[in-house]
């Protein structure tokens, strides 16, 4: 009875409400009742939908920001490929790596497009890598659309590789889309104009700050709609740039530029082969024909080799310096260490003679004859050509930049990295290893070493004194935290940004400072 009375009461209440709204028969009551129920359900559905959208939006933003800065909070942005240092989990990690991973993309940045920027990079792989980072940053702060950079195909290496042959172009475009719009080619409405060469082209001034690009380059983009920068190396200053500019350069370098899956997979294989036999040292032995000819360094070469290097130097008109005093240049520390000097230096530093040494370089000038002293002292010297089958390397044969990309990956993963010349690869790898947690990089002072080596060869120093002196001098040159050396108006002589991007290492500094404070308590 109670239920029947309650039901009757609710019915009467509905009738009163309907009458109040304009009264009617029972059919109207039912319609009104159904409409309220429908609206209630609709409201509930809308609330749920809005909640899901809001949560999804928050998730996407967190992933986007986390992809850029999140790993830094865990003391180590992921390197160019997954680490397998945790050997008990290596099998599981490999299994997971084979599964397709869907990563939420950062939201696109919406901005008024001021025009299109095309860039033609010059130099070797790592010179172009740094230039690409600069060009992305410049495009972002000019609010222009960047066309995927064109790589150098006319330099000494004569490498026909396109951007997509070395870097994951889709990842490059999508991972940076919250900063700048990047297209694989100019839009169709401008394509014919570009094919006919109807666009403005120029080399920007080296070591420029952002005001140069805002005040002088941006007006040209707006005027011509399409602008090509035909020189890109060191076109952005090392210092006195806003922190957000420096951090974007880092983001492009450490996150936006990922090598192709084929190169990364090959890199993983080489590292796995090396790791199975224990720790390994990567030696960037820059004792290659092009380096020696360009620098004019011929110490240790015979007369025929000296003449060959001289002929090569004169054959390339863009190598401006022709008459070079090799011994004077060596004494000034401007030559790469020879294989013999390298063997002596590594021994003096106390490097275990049984350690694996992977040579990250092209063909060593003088071949096995010049490498004999090094291999006699360190018998476990290997190269990619000795670790892999020729078929594994067939896709990058005669493609020096793809070979250099493979060496770059292996250099990042090594226990110790030792460059014998401070060129572009040495600098960029050093900076990347700093970013990965200040991994050990021995920064050799060649001017100090060659003079000390000469004294040792002349019998002026005992081995004990020589070794102790080398170790003591380099004790603070191991790739640890430090500020860049700034020399106003002399950018070539100051520390290179990409060798020590300390603006991007702030969290690591803070963690280390916190650890040191804890230890003193």
C-alpha positions in Angstrom: 0.0 0.0 0.0 2.8 2.4 0.9 4.3 1.9 -2.6 1.0 2.5 -4.3 0.3 5.6 -2.3 3.8 6.9 -3.0 3.3 6.3 -6.7 -0.1 8.1 -6.7 1.5 11.0 -4.9 4.3 11.3 -7.5 1.7 11.1 -10.3 -0.3 14.0 -8.7 2.9 16.0 -8.3 3.7 15.6 -12.0 0.1 16.7 -12.9 0.4 19.8 -10.8 3.7 20.7 -12.4 2.3 20.3 -15.9 -0.8 22.4 -15.0 1.5 25.0 -13.7 3.4 25.1 -17.0 0.2 25.2 -19.1 -1.7 22.1 -18.0 -2.9 19.4 -20.4 -3.9 15.8 -20.7 -2.0 12.7 -19.6 -0.2 12.4 -22.9 1.3 15.8 -22.3 2.3 14.7 -18.8 4.1 11.7 -20.3 5.8 13.7 -22.9 7.0 16.2 -20.3 8.2 13.4 -18.1 10.1 11.7 -20.9 11.6 15.0 -22.1 13.0 15.7 -18.6 14.4 12.2 -18.4 16.0 12.6 -21.8 17.4 16.0 -20.9 18.8 14.5 -17.7 20.5 11.7 -19.6 21.8 14.2 -22.2 23.3 16.4 -19.4 24.9 13.4 -17.8 26.4 12.3 -21.1 27.6 15.8 -21.9 29.3 16.1 -18.5 31.0 12.7 -19.0 32.1 13.7 -22.5 33.5 17.0 -21.4 35.4 15.3 -18.5 36.9 12.8 -20.9 38.0 15.6 -23.3 39.5 17.7 -20.5 41.4 14.7 -19.1 42.7 13.8 -22.5 43.8 17.4 -23.2 45.7 17.4 -19.9 47.3 14.1 -20.7 48.4 15.2 -24.2 50.0 18.4 -22.8 51.7 16.5 -20.0 53.1 13.9 -22.5 54.2 16.7 -24.8 56.0 18.6 -22.0 57.2 15.4 -20.4 58.7 14.3 -23.7 60.8 17.4 -23.7 61.7 18.0 -20.1 60.3 15.1 -18.1 63.2 12.7 -18.4 65.5 15.4 -17.2 63.9 15.2 -13.8 65.0 11.6 -13.8 68.6 12.6 -14.5 68.9 11.6 -18.1 67.1 12.3 -21.3 66.9 9.2 -23.4 69.7 8.9 -25.9 69.2 8.3 -29.6 68.2 4.8 -28.9 67.1 2.7 -26.0 69.8 1.7 -23.4 70.4 -1.9 -22.7 72.8 -1.4 -19.8 70.5 -3.2 -17.4 71.4 -6.7 -18.5 68.8 -8.7 -16.5 66.1 -6.6 -18.3 67.7 -6.6 -21.7 65.6 -9.4 -23.1 62.4 -7.8 -21.9 63.5 -4.4 -23.2 64.3 -5.9 -26.6 60.8 -7.6 -26.7 59.1 -4.3 -25.9 61.2 -2.4 -28.4 59.8 -4.7 -31.1 56.2 -3.7 -30.3 54.7 -0.6 -32.1 54.6 2.3 -29.7 51.9 5.0 -30.1 53.1 8.3 -28.7 50.8 11.2 -28.1 51.9 14.1 -30.3 52.3 17.6 -28.9 49.6 20.1 -29.9 50.4 22.2 -32.9 51.5 25.8 -32.2 49.1 28.2 -33.9 50.8 31.3 -35.2 50.6 33.8 -38.1 53.0 32.5 -40.7 55.4 35.2 -41.9 56.8 33.2 -44.8 58.9 30.1 -45.7 62.5 29.4 -44.8 64.6 27.0 -46.9 68.1 26.1 -45.7 71.0 24.5 -47.4 73.4 23.0 -44.8 77.1 22.8 -45.4 79.9 20.5 -44.0 79.9 17.1 -42.5 77.2 15.4 -40.5 77.8 17.0 -37.1 78.4 20.5 -38.6 75.0 20.1 -40.3 73.4 18.7 -37.2 74.3 21.8 -35.1 73.2 24.0 -38.0 69.8 22.3 -38.2 69.2 22.9 -34.5 70.0 26.6 -35.1 67.8 26.9 -38.1 64.8 25.4 -36.3 65.3 27.8 -33.5 65.6 30.8 -35.8 62.5 29.7 -37.8 60.5 29.4 -34.5 61.4 32.9 -33.3 60.7 34.5 -36.7 57.3 32.8 -36.9 58.0 31.3 -40.3 57.5 27.8 -41.8 60.7 25.8 -42.1 61.2 23.5 -45.1 63.0 20.3 -44.2 66.7 21.2 -44.5 68.8 20.2 -47.6 72.0 18.5 -46.8 75.4 19.2 -48.3 76.1 17.0 -51.4 79.0 19.0 -52.8 81.6 18.9 -50.0 84.7 16.8 -49.9 82.7 13.7 -48.9 80.4 14.0 -51.9 77.6 12.2 -50.0 74.3 12.1 -51.9 72.2 11.4 -48.7 69.0 13.3 -48.2 67.7 14.4 -44.8 65.3 11.4 -44.8 68.2 9.0 -45.4 69.9 10.0 -42.1 67.2 11.4 -39.8 63.6 10.3 -39.1 61.9 13.1 -40.9 58.4 12.4 -39.7 59.6 12.4 -36.0 61.5 15.6 -36.7 58.3 17.3 -38.0 55.8 16.0 -35.4 58.0 16.2 -32.3 58.6 19.9 -32.8 55.2 20.9 -34.1 54.3 22.7 -30.8 57.2 25.1 -31.6 57.4 25.5 -35.3 55.7 24.4 -38.5 57.9 22.2 -40.6 57.0 21.0 -44.1 58.8 18.5 -46.4 58.5 20.9 -49.3 57.1 24.3 -50.1 53.3 24.4 -50.7 52.1 23.7 -54.3 51.2 27.4 -54.9 54.9 28.2 -54.4 56.5 25.1 -55.8 56.8 26.3 -59.4 58.3 29.6 -58.2 61.0 27.7 -56.3 61.7 25.4 -59.2 62.3 28.5 -61.4 64.6 29.9 -58.8 62.4 32.9 -58.1 63.3 33.4 -54.5 65.8 35.3 -52.4 69.0 33.4 -51.3 71.8 34.6 -49.0 74.3 33.5 -46.4 73.5 34.9 -42.9 76.3 36.4 -40.8 78.1 34.0 -38.5 77.7 34.0 -34.7 74.7 36.3 -34.9 72.2 36.9 -32.1 68.4 36.8 -32.4 68.0 40.5 -33.0 69.9 40.1 -36.3 67.3 37.6 -37.5 64.4 39.6 -36.2 65.6 43.0 -37.6 67.4 42.0 -40.9 66.3 38.5 -42.0 62.6 38.5 -41.1 61.8 41.6 -43.2 63.4 39.8 -46.2 61.2 36.7 -45.5 58.1 38.9 -45.4 59.1 40.7 -48.6 60.0 37.7 -50.7 57.7 35.1 -49.1 60.4 32.4 -49.6 64.0 32.9 -48.3 66.9 30.5 -48.6 69.9 30.6 -46.3 72.7 28.9 -48.2 75.2 28.8 -45.3 74.2 27.5 -42.0 77.3 26.6 -39.9 77.8 28.6 -36.7 75.2 31.2 -37.7 73.9 31.6 -34.2 75.9 32.9 -31.2 77.2 30.7 -28.4 76.3 33.1 -25.7 74.1 36.0 -24.7 71.0 34.4 -26.0 67.7 34.0 -24.0 67.6 30.8 -22.0 64.4 29.6 -23.9 66.4 29.9 -27.2 69.3 27.8 -25.8 66.8 25.2 -24.5 65.1 24.9 -27.9 68.5 24.3 -29.5 68.9 21.5 -27.0 65.5 20.1 -27.6 66.0 19.9 -31.3 69.4 18.3 -30.9 68.6 15.7 -28.2 65.0 15.0 -29.0 64.0 16.3 -32.4 66.9 14.8 -34.4 66.5 11.1 -34.3 68.4 8.9 -36.8 66.4 6.5 -39.1 65.2 3.2 -37.6 67.7 1.3 -39.9 70.7 3.3 -38.5 69.5 3.1 -34.9 69.0 -0.7 -35.2 72.5 -1.2 -36.6 73.8 1.0 -33.8 72.1 -1.2 -31.2 73.6 -4.3 -32.7 77.1 -2.9 -32.6 76.7 -1.8 -29.0 75.3 -5.2 -28.1 78.3 -7.0 -29.6 80.7 -4.7 -27.7 78.8 -4.9 -24.4 78.9 -8.7 -24.5 82.7 -8.5 -24.1 82.7 -5.8 -21.4 83.3 -2.1 -21.3 84.5 -0.3 -24.4 86.2 3.0 -25.3 85.4 4.9 -28.4 88.4 6.6 -30.0 87.6 9.3 -32.5 90.9 9.0 -34.3 90.7 11.8 -36.7 93.8 10.8 -38.7 92.1 10.7 -42.1 93.3 11.9 -45.4 90.9 14.9 -45.7 91.7 16.1 -42.2 95.5 15.9 -42.7 95.3 17.6 -46.2 93.0 20.4 -44.9 95.0 21.1 -41.8 98.4 20.7 -43.4 99.5 18.3 -40.7 102.0 15.6 -41.9 103.9 14.7 -38.8 105.0 11.1 -39.1 104.3 10.9 -42.8 106.9 10.0 -45.5 107.8 12.3 -48.4 105.3 10.7 -50.8 102.5 11.1 -48.3 103.4 14.7 -47.7 103.3 15.4 -51.4 100.0 13.6 -51.8 98.4 15.6 -49.0 99.7 18.9 -50.5 98.2 18.1 -53.9 94.9 17.3 -52.3 94.9 20.6 -50.4 95.5 22.6 -53.6 92.8 20.6 -55.4 90.0 22.1 -53.2 89.6 25.8 -53.8 87.4 26.3 -50.7 90.3 25.2 -48.5 91.7 28.7 -48.2 95.0 28.0 -46.4 97.6 26.4 -48.8 101.1 27.0 -47.5 101.3 25.4 -44.1 104.2 24.8 -41.7 103.2 21.3 -40.3 105.6 21.2 -37.4 104.7 24.8 -36.2 101.0 23.9 -36.4 101.6 20.7 -34.4 103.4 22.6 -31.7 100.5 24.9 -31.4 98.2 22.0 -30.8 96.3 22.5 -34.1 96.9 19.0 -35.5 95.1 15.7 -34.7 97.2 13.3 -32.7 98.9 10.6 -34.7 98.2 7.0 -34.0 101.6 6.7 -32.3 101.0 9.8 -30.1 97.5 8.4 -29.3 98.8 5.1 -28.1 101.3 6.8 -25.8 98.7 9.1 -24.4 96.1 6.4 -23.7 98.8 4.4 -21.9 99.9 7.4 -19.9 96.3 7.9 -18.8 96.2 4.4 -17.4 93.7 2.9 -19.9 93.6 -0.9 -19.5 95.5 -2.5 -22.5 92.8 -5.2 -22.7 89.9 -2.8 -23.1 88.0 -2.8 -26.3 88.7 0.3 -28.4 86.2 1.1 -31.1 87.6 3.5 -33.8 85.0 5.9 -34.8 86.4 7.3 -38.0 86.8 6.7 -41.7 89.9 5.1 -43.3 93.0 5.9 -41.3 95.7 7.5 -43.4 98.5 5.0 -43.8 96.3 2.0 -42.9 97.6 -0.8 -40.9 101.1 0.5 -41.0 100.2 3.6 -39.1 97.9 1.7 -36.7 100.5 -0.9 -35.8 101.8 0.9 -32.8 98.3 1.4 -31.4 97.2 -2.2 -32.0 100.5 -3.5 -30.5 99.7 -1.6 -27.2 95.9 -2.2 -27.3 95.2 -5.5 -29.1 91.4 -5.2 -28.9 91.0 -2.5 -31.5 87.8 -2.9 -33.6 85.9 -1.0 -36.2 82.3 -1.3 -37.5 83.8 -3.1 -40.6 85.3 -5.8 -38.4 82.2 -6.2 -36.2 79.6 -6.4 -38.9 79.2 -8.2 -42.2 79.7 -6.1 -45.3 76.1 -6.8 -46.2 75.0 -5.0 -42.9 76.8 -1.9 -44.1 75.8 -2.0 -47.7 73.0 0.5 -47.4 75.4 3.2 -46.2 78.4 2.3 -48.3 79.8 5.5 -50.0 77.5 7.5 -47.7 79.9 9.1 -45.2 77.2 10.9 -43.3 75.3 7.7 -42.6 78.5 6.0 -41.5 79.2 9.0 -39.2 75.7 8.7 -37.8 76.4 5.1 -36.8 79.7 6.2 -35.1 77.8 9.0 -33.4 75.4 6.5 -31.8 78.1 4.1 -30.6 80.1 7.1 -29.3 77.2 8.1 -27.1 76.9 4.7 -25.6 80.6 4.1 -24.8 82.1 4.0 -21.3 84.7 6.5 -22.3 84.9 8.8 -25.4 88.3 10.1 -26.5 88.6 12.4 -29.5 92.1 13.1 -30.8 91.1 16.3 -32.6 88.5 18.9 -31.4 86.4 18.9 -34.6 82.6 19.0 -35.0 82.0 15.4 -34.1 84.1 15.7 -30.9 82.3 18.8 -29.8 78.7 17.7 -30.5 79.2 14.2 -29.0 80.9 15.7 -25.9 77.9 18.0 -25.4 75.4 15.1 -25.9 77.3 12.9 -23.4 77.2 15.7 -20.9 73.5 15.9 -21.4 73.1 12.1 -20.8 74.6 12.5 -17.3 78.2 13.8 -17.8 79.4 10.6 -19.3 83.2 10.4 -19.3 84.8 12.2 -22.2 88.5 12.8 -22.0 89.2 16.3 -23.5 92.9 16.0 -24.6 95.0 19.1 -24.7 97.0 18.5 -27.8 99.4 21.5 -27.4 100.3 20.3 -23.9 100.6 16.6 -25.0 102.8 17.0 -28.1 105.4 19.1 -26.3 105.4 16.6 -23.4 105.6 13.6 -25.8 108.6 15.2 -27.5 110.4 15.7 -24.1 109.7 12.0 -23.3 111.0 10.8 -26.7 114.2 12.9 -26.1 114.8 11.2 -22.8 114.1 14.3 -20.7 111.3 12.6 -18.8 110.9 9.1 -17.3 107.8 7.1 -18.0 106.6 7.6 -14.4 106.9 11.4 -14.6 105.4 11.5 -18.1 102.4 9.4 -17.0 101.8 11.2 -13.7 102.0 14.6 -15.5 99.5 13.5 -18.2 97.0 12.2 -15.6 97.3 15.2 -13.4 96.8 17.7 -16.2 93.7 15.9 -17.5 92.1 15.1 -14.2 89.6 18.0 -14.6 89.1 17.4 -18.3 86.7 14.5 -18.2 83.5 16.0 -19.4 82.2 17.1 -16.1 80.0 20.1 -15.2 81.5 23.5 -16.0 80.6 26.8 -17.4 81.5 27.7 -21.0 84.4 30.0 -21.6 83.1 33.3 -23.0 85.4 35.6 -25.0 83.6 38.7 -26.1 83.9 39.4 -29.9 86.0 36.3 -30.4 83.4 33.5 -30.8 85.8 31.1 -32.6 88.0 31.0 -29.6 85.4 30.6 -26.9 83.7 27.3 -25.9 81.2 26.0 -28.4 77.6 25.9 -27.3 77.0 22.4 -28.5 80.0 21.0 -26.7 78.7 22.3 -23.3 75.0 23.4 -23.4 75.0 24.0 -19.7 71.7 26.0 -19.8 70.1 22.6 -20.5 71.9 20.9 -17.7 70.5 23.0 -14.9 68.5 20.2 -13.3 71.6 18.0 -13.2 73.6 20.8 -11.5 70.8 21.2 -8.9 70.7 17.5 -8.2 74.4 17.3 -7.8 74.5 20.4 -5.5 71.7 18.8 -3.4 73.7 15.6 -3.2 76.8 17.4 -2.0 74.8 19.3 0.6 73.3 16.1 1.9 76.8 14.5 2.2 78.0 17.4 4.4 75.1 17.0 6.8 
